[in-house]
Amino acid sequence: MIETQHITTVIGAALGALLLPLLSFLIISFFKPRKGDWLAICSTFISFLLSLYCFTNIWNLQSYHYSAQWLNTGIIKLNAGLTLDNLSALMLVLVTLITTLVLIYSTEYMKGEKYYHRYFAHLSLFMFSMLGVVLADSLLLIYIFWELVGFSSYLLIGFWFDRDSAAAANKKAFIVNRIGDIAFFVGIMILFTQFRTLDLGALFGTADKAGLIQQSVVENGLWKFTDISGNAKTLNASMLTVAGLCIFAGAVAKSAQFPLHVWLPDAMEGPTSVSSLIHAATMVAAGVYLTARVFPLFSPDALTVITYIGAFTAFMAATIALTQNDLKKVLAYSTISQLGFMITALGIGAWQAALFHLVTHAFFKCLLFLGAGSVIHQLHHVQHKYHLDFDPQDMRLMGGLRKQLPVTYMVLLVASLSLAGLPLFSGFLSKDLILIGAWSWEKPGSAIIAVLLSVTSALTAFYIFRMIFKVFWGENRLQKTVENIDVSVHESGKAMTIPMMVLAIFSLFAAFSINPLHGAHSWIYEGLVVPLNSFNPKIQFTEFAESWVPIITVVLAVAMVLVARIAYYKQKMTFLTEHNFLYKFSYNAWYFDKLYNSVIVRSVVLLANFIRWFDINIVDGIVNGAATLVHQLSAVVDWIDRNIVDGSVNGIAWLAARIGDFIRGFQTGRVQQYMALGVFGLILIIVLSYIF
């Protein structure tokens, strides 16, 4: 890795790619030039070109690290900079390319929206935040951009903030993500207090240099290492496990893994183009990216936890997707399931396979959402044209659309085949590597993980082709509900179909490998180098798994496609009814939302109400009672002051004045009066002397 203190051409290109979306956000927000759409698109496209330049100068050639001092208190020194290696260069191109396509798509999809310019401003802010996560060279910088990503998501989920459901969804997403983010920050602080640095290269190493964690020696449950200042230190291994799991908790929230997965389905309240970008292709993948970045940190215990969380999430979400009728929710649960695949792959040590699947998934899942958006967009037109009242996302009202939306149907079919993991498509290359790794994993309970992922893979083929058959095959069920109105739809415009066709090309195997049957020969898989330490060795694929797992997986996938065709096109299976307990269990998402509402949300609300009551009746009661007492006491003191104190003073003054007036009456200046008074006084004295 080239360490540089000056901005080279490659570093400058990366900085330009990072800052252009921020500039776009600021200009659109304050000046609203032509509603901002083409400014956002042009800035993003230029970022994509700069990313390509970085990629061609970095991939398998050379890594770069630029750093400058940010803060120096004498005790704490923090630097800020960029890290450019194979992983960040790959993510840089992925994020900018997909964002460019989604922005072009949005010019038609969001046309006529009241807050049109705000949409493009917020997407530009999101892209800046996401690129910051990818390029940041320290955990602290990642955390700052991580929070910006969450904030951008909050704004975009609640884009239609005048809808109660959208307002509730963005609050739910924001709150659930804060749980993981707090744990993430705790993990960062544990690492900083022990290693005195948060620099990724210093902690986790680079392609040509081992990091502090990789150099550590573990003896008797203690980590022995030398911190950034050269001081020899020891750390309880369990503390490092805690630090790793805390950071992973941030990934759990962002990547919607169990038990913090409940926000993502609700986030579908945002525009479908938003869902395709940040809730399928990029933002939710940030958790996988983070876990991969700090991979050397995870102890065997932490990796085991990661593996089981990922596998359970993948299976659970796939079972829920089986019964959903909302087109976008099927894809939302599919996203959660595929992210579970990636997390499981990281847990078992299939690091390269996880990131390879992250890339392929970004393309075909973004395409699935954009295709769904095309369907929904056209049904919206029908709804508004004829003033009909129906849900344009309800698959039960669709059917027979393949002839009316031929391009949308074909691209969605390509994406579905890729998601199902069938040969000649990109999903087959990456997902099968994860399944091969799961069947090669030799740890206690490994068979459970392998079976869960294999079953999930089969269910994936079933639910995605359930969607295809319900939306595009059979009869137009909406037409049956409307009399004397032609509810046929028309294909979307070029601004929507061209980005979808580009994504469809990247859903084929040829974009990633010349070998359509083995993902390990992909240029992405071979170019990603696993950052290892003694705790997490690279998984070794077994010959049995490499030979048989792809065959079995394909056979199961094809069988599930046929079952879906029989069930939803031929409609010859009656066991998939809403009266079945398993159906209800799946349809209600395993009742997690109801459980959380009953146990957590209700408890928090009750506690909040109790605190409110305590504040109003006890705290405010004491304060108000004390105020009343003081007020009454002050009234008594005021009466005493006015009537006793002031009365006494005023009475003495009045008496003195009267006495003065009386005595002053004798001081007339007349001699005769003085003589008369003298005689009167003498007589009075004689009389008194006589009496007494």
SENUBA-30968 format. One record per residue (C-alpha): x, y, z; residue in three letters. Coordinates in steps of 0.02 Angstrom, whole numbers, plus 32768, in hexadecimal, padded with zeros to 4 digits. Layout:
BEGIN
     px     py     pz   resn
      X      Y      Z    ALA
...
***
This chain:
BEGIN
     px     py     pz   resn
   8000   8000   8000    MET
   803E   80AD   7FD4    ILE
   8038   8121   806B    GLU
   802E   81D4   802F    THR
   8021   827D   8084    GLN
   7FFA   82D8   7FE2    HIS
   7F66   82C4   7F6F    ILE
   7F95   8257   7EDB    THR
   7F2E   8248   7E3C    THR
   7ED7   81AB   7E7A    VAL
   7EB3   81F6   7F25    ILE
   7E74   8294   7ED1    GLY
   7DFF   822F   7E63    ALA
   7DBB   81D5   7EFC    ALA
   7DA2   827C   7F57    LEU
   7D49   82C1   7EBF    GLY
   7CD7   8229   7EB7    ALA
   7CB0   8242   7F6F    LEU
   7C92   82FE   7F6F    LEU
   7C31   8315   7ECD    LEU
   7B8F   82CA   7F15    PRO
   7BA2   833C   7FAD    LEU
   7BB3   83D2   7F3B    LEU
   7B1A   8398   7EDB    SER
   7AB7   8389   7F7E    PHE
   7AE6   8439   7FB4    LEU
   7ABF   848A   7F0C    ILE
   7A18   8431   7EF7    ILE
   79E4   8454   7FAA    SER
   7A08   850E   7FA4    PHE
   79F3   8540   7EEE    PHE
   797F   84BB   7EA0    LYS
   79C8   84C6   7DEF    PRO
   794A   847D   7D73    ARG
   7908   8411   7E00    LYS
   79B6   83C5   7E16    GLY
   799E   8321   7DBB    ASP
   7A24   8331   7D35    TRP
   7A9D   8386   7DAC    LEU
   7A90   82EE   7E1E    ALA
   7AA2   8277   7D8B    ILE
   7B38   82D1   7D40    CYS
   7B94   82DF   7DE5    SER
   7B75   8226   7E09    THR
   7BAA   81F2   7D5B    PHE
   7C4C   8256   7D6B    ILE
   7C66   8200   7E13    SER
   7C4F   815B   7DB9    PHE
   7CD3   818A   7D37    LEU
   7D4C   81BF   7DC1    LEU
   7D28   811B   7E1A    SER
   7D51   80BB   7D7C    LEU
   7DF6   8119   7D72    TYR
   7E1D   80E9   7E26    CYS
   7DEA   8035   7E05    PHE
   7E5A   8021   7D6D    THR
   7EEF   8065   7DCF    ASN
   7ECF   7FFE   7E6B    ILE
   7E85   7F53   7E41    TRP
   7F0E   7ED2   7E5B    ASN
   7F90   7F5B   7E42    LEU
   7FA9   7FCD   7ED7    GLN
   7F4E   800A   7F72    SER
   7F52   80BE   7FAE    TYR
   7F3D   8110   8057    HIS
   7F33   81CC   8070    TYR
   7F28   8211   8121    SER
   7F30   82BD   8172    ALA
   7F2C   82F0   8228    GLN
   7E7C   831A   8261    TRP
   7E89   832E   831E    LEU
   7F1A   8337   8397    ASN
   7EF6   8359   844E    THR
   7FA1   8322   8489    GLY
   7F56   8281   84CC    ILE
   7EE6   824E   843D    ILE
   7F1D   8259   8388    LYS
   7EA1   8237   82FD    LEU
   7EC0   8236   8243    ASN
   7E43   823C   81B4    ALA
   7E64   81F4   8109    GLY
   7E36   817E   807C    LEU
   7E5E   80C7   8062    THR
   7E60   8087   7FB0    LEU
   7E76   7FCD   7F98    ASP
   7E20   7F46   7F31    ASN
   7D88   7F41   7FA3    LEU
   7D6A   7FFD   7FAE    SER
   7D8C   8014   7EF3    ALA
   7D0D   7F8C   7EC9    LEU
   7C8A   7FD8   7F3D    MET
   7CAE   8085   7EF7    LEU
   7C83   804F   7E47    VAL
   7BED   7FE9   7E81    LEU
   7B9D   8077   7EE3    VAL
   7BB8   80FE   7E5F    THR
   7B7F   8091   7DCD    LEU
   7ADF   8056   7E1F    ILE
   7AB7   8104   7E62    THR
   7ACB   814E   7DB4    THR
   7A52   80CF   7D6A    LEU
   79D3   80EA   7DF6    VAL
   79DA   81A7   7DE2    LEU
   79B8   8199   7D27    ILE
   7928   8122   7D4C    TYR
   78E5   819E   7DCC    SER
   78D0   822B   7D50    THR
   7838   81D0   7D0B    GLU
   7802   8170   7DA5    TYR
   77FB   820B   7E15    MET
   77BB   8282   7D8E    LYS
   7737   82F8   7DCF    GLY
   7760   82E0   7E88    GLU
   7748   837A   7EF3    LYS
   77F4   836D   7F44    TYR
   784E   8332   7EA8    TYR
   78ED   8399   7EC6    HIS
   78F6   8360   7F7A    ARG
   78FA   82AB   7F42    TYR
   7996   82C6   7ED8    PHE
   79E8   832D   7F60    ALA
   79CE   82A5   7FE0    HIS
   7A0D   821D   7F6B    LEU
   7AAA   8285   7F4D    SER
   7AC3   8294   8009    LEU
   7AAD   81D8   8019    PHE
   7B2E   81B5   7F94    MET
   7BAC   8229   7FE9    PHE
   7B8D   81D0   808E    SER
   7B9D   8122   8043    MET
   7C3E   814C   7FE7    LEU
   7C80   8192   808A    GLY
   7C63   80E9   80DF    VAL
   7CBD   8092   8050    VAL
   7D54   8107   804A    LEU
   7D6D   8132   8103    ALA
   7E13   80F7   814B    ASP
   7DDF   80EE   8202    SER
   7D50   80A7   8268    LEU
   7D24   8154   82AA    LEU
   7D10   819B   81FA    LEU
   7CAD   8102   81C7    ILE
   7C3B   811F   825D    TYR
   7C1F   81D6   822D    ILE
   7BF0   81A9   817A    PHE
   7B8E   8113   81BD    TRP
   7B1D   818B   821B    GLU
   7B0B   81F9   8182    LEU
   7AD4   8160   811F    VAL
   7A50   813E   81A3    GLY
   7A16   81F3   819E    PHE
   7A0A   81F0   80E0    SER
   79A5   8150   80E9    SER
   7931   81A2   8167    TYR
   7911   8233   80F0    LEU
   78F2   81C3   805A    LEU
   7882   8144   80B2    ILE
   7817   81D5   80ED    GLY
   781A   822F   8044    PHE
   775C   8229   8042    TRP
   7757   826C   80F4    PHE
   76A1   829F   80E4    ASP
   7675   81E5   80EC    ARG
   7667   81A3   819C    ASP
   76AE   80FA   8168    SER
   774A   814A   811D    ALA
   7765   81B8   81B5    ALA
   7756   8121   8227    ALA
   77CA   80BA   81B9    ALA
   7859   8137   81B7    ASN
   784D   814D   8274    LYS
   7851   8091   828B    LYS
   78E9   8080   821A    ALA
   7943   810D   8274    PHE
   7921   80CA   8323    ILE
   794C   8014   82FD    VAL
   79EE   8048   82AA    ASN
   7A1E   80B0   8341    ARG
   7A21   8011   83AA    ILE
   7AA7   7FC6   833B    GLY
   7B03   806C   832B    ASP
   7B15   807E   83E7    ILE
   7B62   7FD1   83F1    ALA
   7BD2   7FFD   835D    PHE
   7C12   8096   83BA    PHE
   7C33   8030   8458    VAL
   7C9B   7FB6   83F1    GLY
   7CFF   8046   83A7    ILE
   7D23   808A   8455    MET
   7D5E   7FE0   8494    ILE
   7DDA   7FD5   8404    LEU
   7E17   8087   841B    PHE
   7E34   8075   84D6    THR
   7E9E   7FD9   84B8    GLN
   7EFA   7FFB   8414    PHE
   7EFE   80BA   841B    ARG
   7ED1   80C4   8363    THR
   7E39   80AF   82F4    LEU
   7E97   80AC   824F    ASP
   7E5F   8016   81E7    LEU
   7F0C   7FF2   81A3    GLY
   7F5D   7FFB   824E    ALA
   7ED9   7F8B   829D    LEU
   7EB1   7F0C   8217    PHE
   7F46   7F15   81A2    GLY
   7F5A   7F35   80E9    THR
   7F87   7ECB   8054    ALA
   8041   7ED7   807E    ASP
   8042   7EF4   813A    LYS
   7FF1   7E9E   81CE    ALA
   7F8D   7F07   8248    GLY
   7F94   7F0F   8306    LEU
   7F0B   7E8C   8318    ILE
   7F5E   7E16   829D    GLN
   8003   7E27   82F9    GLN
   7FB5   7E00   83A1    SER
   7FE0   7D5F   83FD    VAL
   7F59   7D02   845D    VAL
   7F8F   7CA6   84FA    GLU
   7F20   7C63   8585    ASN
   7E8C   7CCA   854F    GLY
   7EF2   7D6B   8545    LEU
   7F21   7DD2   84AC    TRP
   7FD4   7E11   84B5    LYS
   7FF9   7E9F   843F    PHE
   8057   7F43   842B    THR
   7FEB   7FDF   8419    ASP
   800A   806D   83A1    ILE
   807F   80C2   841E    SER
   80EB   8027   842E    GLY
   80AB   7FF6   84DB    ASN
   8099   7F3D   8501    ALA
   7FE7   7F17   8538    LYS
   7F75   7E85   855D    THR
   7EBA   7E79   8542    LEU
   7E3D   7DF6   8576    ASN
   7E0A   7D98   84D9    ALA
   7D53   7DA2   850C    SER
   7D5D   7E61   8505    MET
   7D96   7E59   8451    LEU
   7D06   7DE3   842D    THR
   7C90   7E62   847C    VAL
   7CDD   7EEE   8413    ALA
   7CC7   7E87   8375    GLY
   7C12   7E5B   839C    LEU
   7BEB   7F12   83C6    CYS
   7C2C   7F4A   831D    ILE
   7BCE   7EBA   82CC    PHE
   7B2F   7EF8   8323    ALA
   7B3D   7F96   82BB    GLY
   7B44   7F27   8220    ALA
   7AAE   7EC3   825F    VAL
   7A44   7F61   8267    ALA
   7A7E   7FAB   81C2    LYS
   7A73   7F06   8163    SER
   79CC   7ED9   81B3    ALA
   7A01   7E37   8207    GLN
   79A2   7DE0   8291    PHE
   796E   7E23   830E    PRO
   7978   7ED4   82C5    LEU
   792F   7EA8   821B    HIS
   7880   7EEC   8238    VAL
   78A1   7F9A   81F3    TRP
   78C9   7F68   813F    LEU
   781E   7F28   8106    PRO
   77CD   7FC7   8149    ASP
   7850   802F   80ED    ALA
   77F8   7FFE   804B    MET
   7787   8094   806E    GLU
   780A   80FC   8014    GLY
   780F   810C   7F56    PRO
   783A   8068   7EFE    THR
   78D3   80B7   7EB0    SER
   7911   80DD   7F5F    VAL
   78F0   802A   7F93    SER
   7953   7FEB   7EFE    SER
   79EB   8054   7F29    LEU
   79FE   8062   7FE3    ILE
   7993   7FD3   8025    HIS
   79CD   7F4F   7FAB    ALA
   7A6E   7F7B   7F53    ALA
   7ADB   7FEF   7FBC    THR
   7AAC   802B   806A    MET
   7A77   7F84   80B2    VAL
   7B16   7F3A   806A    ALA
   7B79   7FB4   80D6    ALA
   7B68   7F3C   8169    GLY
   7BB6   7EB1   8102    VAL
   7C3F   7F28   80C9    TYR
   7C64   7F5C   817D    LEU
   7C6A   7EA8   81BA    THR
   7CE3   7E7E   812D    ALA
   7D4F   7F16   8156    ARG
   7D67   7EE4   820C    VAL
   7D6D   7E29   81E8    PHE
   7E13   7E08   8242    PRO
   7DC5   7E49   82E3    LEU
   7D4A   7DB9   82F5    PHE
   7D77   7D2A   8368    SER
   7D35   7C78   8349    PRO
   7CA7   7C98   83C3    ASP
   7C77   7D39   836C    ALA
   7C7D   7CE5   82C1    LEU
   7C0C   7C5A   8301    THR
   7B8C   7CDB   833B    VAL
   7B99   7D34   8294    ILE
   7B7F   7C91   8236    THR
   7AE3   7C5D   8295    TYR
   7A95   7D0B   828D    ILE
   7AB1   7D12   81D1    GLY
   7A6F   7C62   81B0    ALA
   79D5   7C79   821B    PHE
   79B0   7D22   81CB    THR
   79C2   7CDA   811C    ALA
   794A   7C4B   8141    PHE
   78CC   7CB2   81A3    MET
   78BD   7D3C   8121    ALA
   78AC   7CBF   8093    ALA
   781A   7C69   80EB    THR
   77C5   7D11   8103    ILE
   77DB   7D41   804C    ALA
   777B   7CA4   801A    LEU
   76D1   7CED   8048    THR
   76DD   7DAA   8035    GLN
   7663   7DFA   7FBC    ASN
   76B5   7EA4   7FB6    ASP
   772E   7EA3   7F23    LEU
   77B1   7F0E   7F7A    LYS
   77A7   7EAD   801D    LYS
   77D1   7E0B   7FC3    VAL
   7870   7E60   7F85    LEU
   7891   7EAF   802F    ALA
   7891   7E07   8087    TYR
   78F7   7DBF   7FF8    SER
   7979   7E46   8019    THR
   7980   7E1A   80D2    ILE
   7995   7D63   80A3    SER
   7A23   7D83   8028    GLN
   7A7C   7DF3   80A4    LEU
   7A6F   7D61   811C    GLY
   7ACB   7CF8   809A    PHE
   7B58   7D78   8096    MET
   7B65   7D85   8153    ILE
   7B6A   7CC7   8162    THR
   7BF4   7CBF   80E1    ALA
   7C5B   7D3A   8148    LEU
   7C3C   7CD3   81E4    GLY
   7C7A   7C31   8197    ILE
   7D12   7C86   814B    GLY
   7CD6   7C90   8096    ALA
   7D08   7D47   8092    TRP
   7D20   7D54   7FD6    GLN
   7C7B   7CFA   7FB2    ALA
   7C1C   7D71   8024    ALA
   7C5E   7E0C   7FCC    LEU
   7C49   7DBE   7F21    PHE
   7B92   7D9D   7F4A    HIS
   7B82   7E4F   7F8B    LEU
   7BB4   7E8F   7EDD    VAL
   7B46   7E1A   7E76    THR
   7AB3   7E31   7EED    HIS
   7AC0   7EEE   7EDD    ALA
   7A9F   7EE3   7E22    PHE
   7A14   7E63   7E19    PHE
   79B9   7E9E   7EB6    LYS
   79BF   7F53   7E7C    CYS
   7977   7F15   7DD7    LEU
   78ED   7EB5   7E30    LEU
   78B8   7F52   7E8C    PHE
   78C1   7FBF   7DF2    LEU
   785A   7F3F   7D92    GLY
   77DB   7F3B   7E1F    ALA
   77DA   7FF9   7E1A    GLY
   77B4   7FF3   7D5F    SER
   771C   7F84   7D80    VAL
   76E0   7FEF   7E12    ILE
   76FC   8090   7DAF    HIS
   768F   8056   7D1F    GLN
   7606   8018   7D93    LEU
   760A   80C1   7DE9    HIS
   75E4   8111   7D40    HIS
   754D   809F   7D2C    VAL
   7515   80C6   7DDC    GLN
   751B   8182   7DC3    HIS
   74DA   8180   7D11    LYS
   743A   8124   7D3E    TYR
   742F   815E   7DF5    HIS
   7434   80AA   7E34    LEU
   7450   8076   7EE7    ASP
   74CB   7FE5   7EF1    PHE
   757A   7FC1   7F30    ASP
   75F4   7FC4   7E9B    PRO
   7670   7F5C   7EFF    GLN
   75F9   7ECC   7F23    ASP
   762C   7E36   7EB9    MET
   757E   7DEB   7ECE    ARG
   753D   7E71   7E57    LEU
   75C2   7E54   7DD4    MET
   75DD   7DCD   7D52    GLY
   75F3   7DC0   7C97    GLY
   7666   7E57   7C8A    LEU
   76F4   7E05   7C29    ARG
   76AA   7E37   7B81    LYS
   7683   7EE8   7BB8    GLN
   772C   7F03   7C0D    LEU
   77A1   7E99   7BA4    PRO
   7844   7EF2   7BD0    VAL
   781A   7EF7   7C89    THR
   77EC   7E3F   7C84    TYR
   788D   7E0B   7C2E    MET
   7901   7E6C   7CA1    VAL
   78A4   7E2F   7D3B    LEU
   78B0   7D7E   7CFA    LEU
   796D   7D91   7CE7    VAL
   797C   7DD8   7D97    ALA
   790E   7D4E   7DDE    SER
   7976   7CC6   7D8B    LEU
   7A10   7D16   7DD5    SER
   79C3   7D20   7E82    LEU
   798A   7C6A   7E74    ALA
   7A3F   7C3A   7E52    GLY
   7A2B   7BE7   7DA9    LEU
   7AC0   7BCF   7D34    PRO
   7AF5   7C58   7CBA    LEU
   7AC0   7CDD   7D35    PHE
   7B2B   7D3D   7DB2    SER
   7ACC   7D02   7E4B    GLY
   7AFD   7C4F   7E24    PHE
   7BB6   7C7C   7E29    LEU
   7BB4   7CD3   7ED1    SER
   7B2A   7C7C   7F32    LYS
   7B6B   7BCF   7F0A    ASP
   7C15   7C00   7F4F    LEU
   7BC0   7C28   7FF4    ILE
   7B64   7B81   7FF2    LEU
   7C05   7B24   7FC7    ILE
   7C59   7B7D   8059    GLY
   7BCA   7B4F   80CE    ALA
   7BD7   7A96   809F    TRP
   7C95   7A9F   80B2    SER
   7C8E   7AF1   815F    TRP
   7CCA   7A78   81E3    GLU
   7C8E   7AB9   828A    LYS
   7C0E   7A78   8309    PRO
   7B62   7A97   82C2    GLY
   7BA4   7AB5   8212    SER
   7B23   7A3D   81C9    ALA
   7A97   7AAB   820D    ILE
   7ADE   7B44   81B6    ILE
   7AF6   7AE8   8112    ALA
   7A45   7AA1   8114    VAL
   79F8   7B49   8143    LEU
   7A4F   7BA1   80B3    LEU
   7A24   7B17   8036    SER
   796D   7B1A   8069    VAL
   796F   7BD8   805F    THR
   79B9   7BCF   7FB1    SER
   792A   7B5D   7F79    ALA
   78A8   7BCE   7FCA    LEU
   78F5   7C63   7F71    THR
   78D3   7C15   7EC7    ALA
   7820   7BF1   7EFE    PHE
   77EF   7C9C   7F3F    TYR
   7840   7D00   7EB3    ILE
   77E8   7C99   7E2D    PHE
   7748   7CA1   7E92    ARG
   7759   7D5C   7E76    MET
   777D   7D46   7DBC    ILE
   76E7   7CD5   7DA0    PHE
   766F   7D3F   7E08    LYS
   76A2   7DE3   7DB4    VAL
   76C3   7DB3   7CFF    PHE
   766A   7D0F   7CDA    TRP
   75B4   7CD8   7CDD    GLY
   7522   7D4F   7CD2    GLU
   751C   7E08   7CF8    ASN
   74C2   7DFD   7D9F    ARG
   74AC   7EB9   7DAB    LEU
   7445   7EB6   7D0B    GLN
   73CC   7E3D   7D5F    LYS
   73AA   7EB9   7DEB    THR
   7384   7F4A   7D75    VAL
   72F4   7F4B   7CFA    GLU
   72F0   7FAA   7C55    ASN
   739F   7FF1   7C6E    ILE
   743C   7FB9   7C13    ASP
   74C2   7FB1   7C9A    VAL
   754F   7F79   7C27    SER
   75F7   7FCC   7C49    VAL
   7683   8005   7BD7    HIS
   773E   7FED   7BE0    GLU
   77A2   806F   7C3F    SER
   7808   80F2   7BE3    GLY
   78BE   80E6   7BB2    LYS
   78FA   8143   7C4C    ALA
   78BC   80AE   7CB0    MET
   78D9   801C   7C3A    THR
   798D   8045   7C04    ILE
   79D4   8043   7CB7    PRO
   7978   7F9F   7CD4    MET
   79C5   7F52   7C37    MET
   7A74   7F89   7C6F    VAL
   7A57   7F36   7D18    LEU
   7A18   7E9A   7CBE    ALA
   7ABF   7E8D   7C63    ILE
   7B19   7E91   7D0A    PHE
   7AA6   7E06   7D47    SER
   7AF4   7D8E   7CCA    LEU
   7B8F   7D27   7CED    PHE
   7BF9   7D78   7C64    ALA
   7C0D   7E1A   7CC5    ALA
   7C6B   7DBE   7D4E    PHE
   7CB8   7D20   7D07    SER
   7CDC   7CC7   7C64    ILE
   7CB1   7C25   7CBC    ASN
   7BF3   7C1D   7CD6    PRO
   7BFC   7B88   7D4B    LEU
   7C7D   7BB4   7DCF    HIS
   7C81   7C59   7E2D    GLY
   7D2F   7C3C   7E74    ALA
   7D74   7C69   7DC8    HIS
   7D21   7D14   7DCD    SER
   7D95   7DAA   7DC4    TRP
   7D3E   7DF2   7E5D    ILE
   7D58   7D54   7EC4    TYR
   7E0F   7D46   7E93    GLU
   7E31   7DFF   7EAE    GLY
   7DF2   7E0B   7F60    LEU
   7E77   7DD9   7FDF    VAL
   7E39   7D99   8086    VAL
   7E7C   7DFC   811D    PRO
   7EA7   7D6E   8194    LEU
   7EEC   7D50   8241    ASN
   7F08   7CB0   82A2    SER
   7E53   7CB4   82DD    PHE
   7DFB   7CB1   8234    ASN
   7E55   7C49   81B0    PRO
   7E10   7C46   8100    LYS
   7D92   7BBB   80E2    ILE
   7DCA   7B2D   8073    GLN
   7D48   7AE9   7FFB    PHE
   7D37   7A2C   7FFD    THR
   7D36   79C9   7F5B    GLU
   7C8C   797E   7F84    PHE
   7C3D   7A29   7FA0    ALA
   7C88   7A72   7F02    GLU
   7C4B   79E0   7E9A    SER
   7B9D   79BE   7EDC    TRP
   7B59   7A5B   7F30    VAL
   7B41   7ABE   7E8C    PRO
   7AE8   7A2B   7E3B    ILE
   7A74   7A0E   7ECF    ILE
   7A53   7AC8   7EDF    THR
   7A22   7ADA   7E29    VAL
   79B2   7A40   7E2F    VAL
   7958   7A83   7EC9    LEU
   7946   7B30   7E7C    ALA
   78FB   7AEB   7DDA    VAL
   7886   7A7C   7E40    ALA
   784B   7B12   7EA6    MET
   782D   7B77   7E07    VAL
   77BF   7AEA   7DC6    LEU
   7763   7ADF   7E6C    VAL
   7743   7B9B   7E67    ALA
   7702   7B8A   7DB5    ARG
   768A   7B00   7DE7    ILE
   7651   7B5D   7E82    ALA
   763B   7C0C   7E3C    TYR
   7627   7BFA   7D81    TYR
   75CC   7B55   7D74    LYS
   757F   7B71   7E21    GLN
   757B   7AB8   7E48    LYS
   75BD   7ABD   7EFB    MET
   753E   7AE2   7F82    THR
   75AD   7ACA   801A    PHE
   75F2   7B7A   8007    LEU
   7559   7BCE   8051    THR
   7542   7C5A   80CB    GLU
   74ED   7BE4   8146    HIS
   758C   7B80   8161    ASN
   75E6   7BA5   8205    PHE
   7692   7BA7   81B2    LEU
   764F   7C1E   812F    TYR
   7612   7C96   81B5    LYS
   76B5   7C85   8214    PHE
   7715   7CB3   8177    SER
   769D   7D3B   813F    TYR
   76A9   7D91   81E8    ASN
   7768   7D90   81DD    ALA
   777A   7D13   826C    TRP
   771A   7D92   82D7    TYR
   77BC   7DEF   82FE    PHE
   776A   7E9A   82E9    ASP
   76DB   7E69   835B    LYS
   7756   7E20   83D9    LEU
   77C2   7EBC   83D8    TYR
   772A   7F2C   83E4    ASN
   76E6   7EC8   8476    SER
   7787   7EAE   84D6    VAL
   77F8   7F3F   84A9    ILE
   7792   7FCC   845D    VAL
   7702   7FBB   84D6    ARG
   7779   7FAE   856A    SER
   77D6   8049   8532    VAL
   7733   80A7   8517    VAL
   76F3   8070   85C2    LEU
   7797   80A5   8611    LEU
   778E   814B   85B5    ALA
   76DB   8165   85EE    ASN
   770B   813B   86A1    PHE
   779D   81B4   869B    ILE
   7729   8238   8651    ARG
   76AB   8218   86DD    TRP
   7736   821C   875F    PHE
   7779   82BD   8716    ASP
   76CF   8311   8711    ILE
   768A   82D2   87B8    ASN
   7724   82B7   8825    ILE
   77B1   8324   87E4    VAL
   7741   83B1   87A6    ASP
   76D0   8394   883E    GLY
   7761   83AF   88B6    ILE
   779E   8446   8854    VAL
   76F0   8490   8844    ASN
   76C7   8468   88FA    GLY
   7766   84BB   8933    ALA
   773D   8551   88C6    ALA
   768D   855B   8911    THR
   76D2   854F   89C2    LEU
   7753   85D5   89A0    VAL
   76CC   8641   894F    HIS
   765B   862F   89E9    GLN
   76EB   864C   8A61    LEU
   771C   86E6   8A00    SER
   7668   8724   8A10    ALA
   7671   8710   8ACF    VAL
   771A   8765   8AD3    VAL
   76D3   87EE   8A65    ASP
   763F   8807   8ADF    TRP
   76B4   880B   8B75    ILE
   7727   8883   8B1B    ASP
   769A   88F6   8AEA    ARG
   7631   88EB   8B88    ASN
   76AA   88C5   8C16    ILE
   7754   8904   8BE3    VAL
   771B   8994   8B78    ASP
   7689   89B3   8BF3    GLY
   76FF   89BF   8C88    SER
   7776   8A33   8C2F    VAL
   76E9   8A9D   8BEA    ASN
   7690   8A9E   8C96    GLY
   772B   8ADC   8CF0    ILE
   7742   8B61   8C6C    ALA
   768A   8B94   8C7D    TRP
   7698   8B9D   8D3B    LEU
   7738   8C04   8D30    ALA
   76E0   8C79   8CB8    ALA
   764A   8C8D   8D2C    ARG
   76B9   8CAC   8DC3    ILE
   771B   8D29   8D5D    GLY
   767B   8D7E   8D28    ASP
   7640   8D85   8DDD    PHE
   76E3   8DCC   8E20    ILE
   76F1   8E42   8D8E    ARG
   7649   8E8B   8DC8    GLY
   769E   8ED2   8E63    PHE
   7728   8F27   8E03    GLN
   76C9   8FC6   8DCF    THR
   774A   904C   8E00    GLY
   76CA   90AC   8E70    ARG
   770A   90E1   8F1E    VAL
   765B   90EB   8F67    GLN
   7639   9035   8F33    GLN
   76DD   8FFA   8F7D    TYR
   76B5   9054   9024    MET
   7606   900D   9027    ALA
   7648   8F5E   9006    LEU
   76CB   8F76   908E    GLY
   7645   8FA9   910D    VAL
   75D8   8F17   90D3    PHE
   766B   8EA1   90E9    GLY
   7692   8EE3   9196    LEU
   75DD   8ECF   91CD    ILE
   75DB   8E1F   9184    LEU
   7679   8DF2   91E7    ILE
   762F   8E37   928A    ILE
   758E   8DD7   9270    VAL
   75E8   8D37   924A    LEU
   765B   8D4E   92DF    SER
   75C4   8D67   934D    TYR
   756F   8CCB   9309    ILE
   7605   8C58   9311    PHE
***
